[in-house]
Amino acid sequence: MAVSAASSERGLAVVTGAAGVLGTRIAARLAEDCHDLLLVDLDPAVSDTAEKIAAASGRSALACVADLTSAQGADAVARAASEGGGGVVVLVNNAGITRDGRIGDLEEADFAAVVEVNLTSAMRLTLALEDLLADGSAVINMSSRASLGNFGQANYVASKSGLVGLTRALALRWAPRVRVNAVAPSLIDTPMAHSMPERVLEKLVSRIPAGRIGLPDEVASIVAFLASPEASYITGQAIVACGGRSIAA
């Protein structure tokens, strides 16, 4: 756990999946926007992430190692968030996994695991933090362009499309006090994208009208905008950041 002595100006931002490349960039961008941070991940390396962001930004950065597939894990995050005595002004549900396979060959356990981490855990943590969400706060759920459909990813598609539905349901439930939106990126330059065979990745990139893979900083910028007062009239929406992939043939 790492803490800097900086005082909070814009309030606490909670980011899950914060040990990964995308989560780290999102957290760093929110710190640049004067948010203190609570970084959550199952990977203990999240403590190193917190230390680096605190040192670079001068913001307070706490690390919480937690398994969000359990109520105990979500409660641990809520306790850590409440220790500062202030409210949560940003929650980014970024934790996610893939276990790809053709739908006829996909093991039920792999289907359930992806839905549990990507969708159910986001709902569990969001509800655990409900009483801590400050007026005017923002929840941002990391969905995916895959929510529109992807071959060989039935479990991932189900989880990410479900996350868009959850976003809209919570936006209606909490309006006007809390805004809830989703970001739906296409291929982003992260280890998750590069874990697929190179020929497959190249084929997918060739279908993107923008002609390239997306960058973590580009996604982080969208999250930062949705978390900011500039997005005060946006709720219940899914911002698709896919280089035009969603409109390509």
C-alpha positions in Angstrom: 0.0 0.0 0.0 1.4 3.4 -1.0 0.2 6.8 0.1 1.3 10.3 -0.7 0.5 13.3 1.5 -1.2 15.3 -1.2 -4.7 16.7 -0.3 -7.7 15.7 -2.5 -9.2 18.4 -4.7 -11.5 16.3 -6.9 -12.2 13.3 -4.6 -11.4 9.6 -4.7 -11.4 7.6 -7.9 -11.6 3.8 -7.6 -10.1 1.9 -10.5 -10.3 -1.9 -10.8 -8.0 -4.1 -12.9 -5.5 -1.4 -12.1 -2.3 -3.6 -12.3 -2.9 -4.0 -16.1 -1.7 -1.7 -18.8 -5.1 -0.1 -19.5 -6.0 0.2 -15.8 -2.7 1.8 -15.0 -3.1 4.4 -17.8 -6.7 5.2 -16.7 -5.5 5.6 -13.1 -2.6 7.8 -14.1 -4.8 10.0 -16.2 -7.3 10.4 -13.3 -4.4 11.4 -11.0 -3.3 14.0 -13.6 -6.9 15.4 -13.3 -6.3 15.8 -9.5 -8.1 12.7 -8.2 -6.7 10.7 -5.4 -6.8 7.0 -6.1 -7.8 3.6 -4.8 -6.4 1.0 -7.1 -7.8 -2.5 -7.0 -6.6 -5.7 -8.5 -6.2 -9.4 -7.7 -2.5 -9.1 -8.7 -0.3 -7.8 -5.8 1.6 -5.8 -8.4 -1.1 -3.2 -8.0 0.9 -1.9 -5.0 3.8 -1.1 -7.3 1.4 0.6 -9.6 0.1 2.8 -6.8 3.6 3.7 -5.7 4.7 4.8 -9.2 1.6 6.9 -9.8 1.8 8.5 -6.4 5.4 9.4 -7.0 4.8 10.7 -10.5 1.6 12.7 -9.8 1.9 13.8 -6.1 -1.6 12.4 -5.5 -2.6 9.9 -2.8 -2.7 6.4 -4.2 -3.8 3.4 -2.2 -3.6 -0.2 -3.3 -6.2 -2.8 -2.4 -5.5 -6.5 -3.4 -9.0 -8.0 -3.6 -10.9 -10.8 -5.4 -14.0 -9.1 -6.7 -15.7 -12.4 -7.5 -16.6 -12.6 -3.8 -18.7 -10.4 -1.6 -15.8 -10.3 0.9 -13.5 -8.8 -1.8 -16.1 -6.1 -2.7 -16.6 -5.3 1.0 -12.8 -4.9 1.4 -12.7 -2.3 -1.3 -15.7 -0.5 0.3 -13.9 -0.4 3.6 -10.7 0.9 2.0 -12.6 3.6 0.2 -14.4 4.7 3.3 -11.3 5.0 5.5 -10.5 8.5 4.1 -13.9 9.7 5.3 -14.8 11.3 1.9 -17.0 10.1 -0.8 -16.1 8.2 -4.0 -16.5 10.5 -7.0 -15.3 8.2 -9.8 -15.6 4.4 -10.1 -14.0 2.7 -13.1 -15.0 -1.0 -13.4 -12.1 -2.1 -15.6 -11.3 -5.6 -14.4 -11.8 -8.2 -17.1 -10.7 -11.6 -18.5 -11.0 -13.6 -21.7 -11.4 -17.4 -22.1 -12.1 -17.7 -25.8 -13.5 -20.7 -27.7 -16.1 -21.7 -30.2 -19.5 -21.7 -28.6 -20.0 -25.4 -29.2 -16.7 -26.2 -27.6 -16.8 -23.6 -24.8 -16.7 -25.2 -21.4 -19.5 -24.0 -19.1 -16.9 -23.1 -16.4 -15.1 -20.8 -18.9 -18.4 -19.1 -19.8 -19.3 -18.6 -16.2 -15.9 -17.3 -15.2 -15.8 -14.6 -17.8 -19.3 -13.4 -17.0 -18.5 -13.5 -13.2 -15.4 -11.3 -13.6 -16.5 -9.0 -16.3 -20.1 -8.4 -15.4 -21.2 -9.8 -12.0 -18.2 -8.5 -10.2 -18.7 -5.0 -11.6 -22.3 -5.1 -10.4 -21.2 -6.4 -7.0 -18.6 -3.7 -6.4 -20.8 -0.9 -7.7 -23.5 -1.8 -5.3 -21.0 -2.2 -2.5 -19.9 1.4 -3.0 -23.4 2.8 -3.6 -23.6 4.5 -0.2 -20.1 6.1 -0.7 -20.9 7.6 -4.2 -21.0 11.3 -3.8 -23.6 13.5 -5.5 -22.4 14.3 -9.0 -20.1 11.2 -9.1 -19.5 9.1 -12.2 -19.4 5.4 -12.7 -17.6 4.2 -15.9 -17.9 0.6 -17.0 -15.4 -0.8 -19.4 -17.4 -2.7 -22.0 -16.1 -3.6 -25.5 -16.9 -3.3 -29.2 -17.2 -7.0 -28.8 -20.6 -6.4 -27.2 -21.9 -6.1 -30.7 -20.7 -9.7 -31.5 -17.4 -11.5 -32.0 -16.7 -15.0 -33.3 -15.2 -17.3 -30.7 -16.0 -15.1 -27.8 -19.6 -15.9 -26.8 -18.8 -15.6 -23.1 -16.9 -12.3 -23.6 -19.7 -10.9 -25.8 -22.3 -11.9 -23.3 -20.4 -10.2 -20.4 -19.7 -7.0 -22.3 -23.1 -6.6 -23.7 -24.5 -7.3 -20.3 -22.3 -4.6 -18.9 -23.9 -2.1 -21.3 -27.3 -3.1 -20.1 -26.2 -2.8 -16.5 -24.9 0.7 -17.2 -28.3 1.8 -18.5 -30.2 0.2 -15.7 -28.0 1.9 -13.0 -28.1 5.2 -14.9 -31.9 5.2 -14.6 -31.8 4.0 -11.0 -29.4 6.7 -9.8 -30.2 9.7 -11.9 -29.8 12.6 -11.4 -27.4 12.0 -8.5 -24.9 9.7 -10.2 -24.0 9.4 -13.8 -23.3 5.9 -15.2 -21.7 5.3 -18.6 -19.7 2.7 -20.5 -16.7 2.8 -22.7 -16.5 0.2 -25.5 -13.1 0.0 -27.1 -12.1 -2.2 -29.9 -8.6 -3.7 -30.1 -6.3 -1.8 -27.7 -2.5 -2.2 -27.5 -2.4 -4.3 -24.4 -1.1 -7.8 -23.5 -4.7 -9.1 -23.8 -4.7 -8.2 -27.5 -1.2 -9.5 -28.1 -2.0 -12.8 -26.5 -3.8 -13.9 -29.6 -1.9 -15.4 -32.6 -0.1 -12.7 -34.6 -1.9 -13.6 -37.8 -5.3 -13.3 -36.1 -4.4 -9.9 -34.6 -3.2 -8.7 -38.0 -6.4 -9.8 -39.7 -8.5 -8.0 -37.0 -6.5 -4.8 -37.3 -6.9 -4.9 -41.1 -10.7 -4.6 -40.6 -10.4 -1.3 -38.6 -11.0 1.7 -40.8 -8.6 3.8 -38.8 -5.9 1.4 -40.0 -4.3 0.7 -36.6 -4.8 -0.7 -33.1 -6.0 1.7 -30.4 -3.8 3.0 -27.7 -4.4 2.8 -23.9 -4.0 6.6 -23.5 -6.8 7.1 -26.0 -9.2 5.0 -23.9 -8.0 6.7 -20.7 -8.8 10.1 -22.2 -12.4 9.0 -22.8 -12.7 7.7 -19.3 -11.3 11.0 -17.9 -13.8 13.0 -19.9 -16.7 10.9 -18.7 -15.5 11.3 -15.1 -15.3 15.1 -15.5 -17.8 17.9 -15.0 -17.6 18.4 -18.8 -19.7 15.2 -19.2 -22.3 16.3 -16.7 -25.2 15.8 -19.3 -24.1 12.3 -20.4 -25.5 9.3 -18.6 -26.7 5.8 -19.7 -24.5 5.8 -22.8 -21.9 3.5 -24.3 -19.1 5.4 -26.0 -17.6 3.1 -28.7 -13.9 3.7 -29.3 -13.1 1.3 -32.1 -11.5 3.2 -35.0 -14.7 2.7 -37.0 -14.7 -1.1 -36.6 -18.4 -1.1 -35.5 -19.5 0.4 -38.9 -17.1 -1.6 -41.1 -18.4 -4.5 -43.3 
